[in-house]
Amino acid sequence: MTTDAAPVANGASGASAFAPERPEDRWFMAAAIRYAMRHVGRTGTNPSVATLIVRNDGEGPRIVGRGVTALGGRPHAEAGALAEAGELARGATAYVTLEPCAHHGRTPPCAEALVRAGIARVVSAAADPDPRVDGKGHQMLMAGGVAVTRRVMEREAARTIEGYLTRHRRGRPGVTLKMALSRDGRIGIRGGGQVKITGPVSDAQTHLVRARHDAILVGAGTALEDDPRLDCRLPGMAGRSPARIILDPNLRTSPEMTVARTARSVPTMIATFETSDPQRQAALAEAGVTFVACVADPASGRVALPELLEDLAATGITSILVEGGANIAASFLADGLVDRLILVEGAVEIGEAGIVPPLDVAAARSRYRLLRQDVFGADTWFDFACEEIV
Ligand SMILES: NC(=O)c1ccc[n+]([C@@H]2O[C@H](COP(=O)([O-])OP(=O)(O)OC[C@H]3O[C@@H](n4cnc5c(N)ncnc54)[C@H](OP(=O)(O)O)[C@@H]3O)[C@@H](O)[C@H]2O)c1
């Protein structure tokens, strides 16, 4: 909830209400949202936000400055855009995908920087749930004489910061569950190792989704059965591989497995009970694996997921892509911890002996809101919103 419904009467311009949207606002905001996607999954606990500075000297609008939240989360997008625009910022419009910040940290607030640079109008999209901002950024701008138009493509912009919103509102990272289903609705074969279900186009798409999350999580069953790499293998994007988390309460992961052998190049965490084998822990730690202690759910004896997610949020993880397997997927769904569900239906048939997932496309359709459906080669990609945050 924003608190800026009743803006303060303000300074230089004397404006006292939000300025109306103009026809070109959606073009530039759409461009800013696309630009913000560039650093999604790479800005730590800060959201990836973009700013475009646009001026019109009578020959049509042109972008004179652009910025996106820097890797790690600072500096903010506004700083980069203002630096690029320089004096051209004076009298220009700034498009920001999230309300500009209003609090003093190591740097002055972005709202203040926009006022100082002489920006005439700010068009913002998503509201910031951080209580230090939440409406105060807009108020600071208006008090400085800047016209403010808000909520332009708010929903679209909020989609780019879902993990950040979930962390603020629910105290845990945003969770996407992704499963590949065969044409006959199976996700693998017990004892059959990794089964190829999807084609190259959706595989590339999966790697893009990986790059946009802070961490990928799988259960011990998948780690042992598939010995997966769980990295981003798009050309030129190896550096965008998220951290890996293996949910392995009884520490069945061995140092010879791929995730352990490559733990020095891709951060790898194992969530395990404190009672798990200390010698194996030492051997895995030697390989570069780190550990998150987890507790058992008193009813099921399995890892208590809400507590684990809280602990992971405390380490700075804002978004998690859960990539299986069946038991892990079932637990996340049963606990209501899935915000987005991606199901990819391939053309392959696995047969009766295959592993049945906790839900199929028909069940997902009946329970959740379908955001997108795409055809990638022979596969169909379904993207559902489960726990609505936007
Ligand atoms: N098609 C796909 O998208 C896809 C994706 C991934 C995997 N798979 C397939 O799925 C199969 C593996 O699935 P799986 O069900 O055997 O293994 P899993 O779900 O990957 O792992 C299950 C294990 O995770 C541990 N665990 C910890 N906390 C848990 C919790 N809260 N709830 C449930 N489990 C918890 C348990 O280990 P302990 O038993 O030690 O307690 C449990 O046995 C493989 O065949 C793999 O190829 C398919």
The ligand as an ORCA input file, in Angstrom:
! r2SCAN-3c Opt
* xyz 0 1
  N      11.160    -32.835    -15.340
  C      11.594    -32.001    -14.429
  O      11.333    -30.785    -14.499
  C      12.453    -32.503    -13.320
  C      13.175    -31.582    -12.540
  C      13.948    -32.074    -11.497
  C      13.986    -33.425    -11.249
  N      13.283    -34.285    -12.029
  C      13.295    -35.725    -11.767
  O      12.744    -35.936    -10.500
  C      13.364    -37.075     -9.899
  C      13.786    -36.743     -8.498
  O      12.636    -36.402     -7.747
  P      12.509    -36.840     -6.234
  O      11.154    -36.556     -5.819
  O      13.048    -38.218     -6.110
  O      13.607    -35.959     -5.517
  P      13.659    -34.418     -5.056
  O      12.307    -33.883     -4.930
  O      14.644    -33.727     -5.916
  O      14.346    -34.587     -3.642
  C      13.625    -35.167     -2.603
  C      14.502    -35.224     -1.367
  O      14.746    -33.915     -0.891
  C      14.866    -33.945      0.505
  N      13.971    -32.985      1.132
  C      14.344    -32.055      2.042
  N      13.344    -31.338      2.446
  C      12.265    -31.756      1.790
  C      10.925    -31.349      1.830
  N      10.486    -30.354      2.597
  N      10.065    -32.005      1.045
  C      10.487    -32.997      0.245
  N      11.755    -33.415      0.180
  C      12.649    -32.809      0.956
  C      14.560    -35.364      0.958
  O      15.805    -35.980      1.201
  P      15.926    -37.144      2.306
  O      15.179    -38.292      1.725
  O      17.374    -37.373      2.446
  O      15.265    -36.605      3.545
  C      13.851    -35.942     -0.239
  O      14.043    -37.323     -0.360
  C      14.523    -37.458    -10.786
  O      14.174    -38.579    -11.534
  C      14.694    -36.264    -11.690
  O      15.193    -36.636    -12.948
  C      12.514    -33.846    -13.056
*
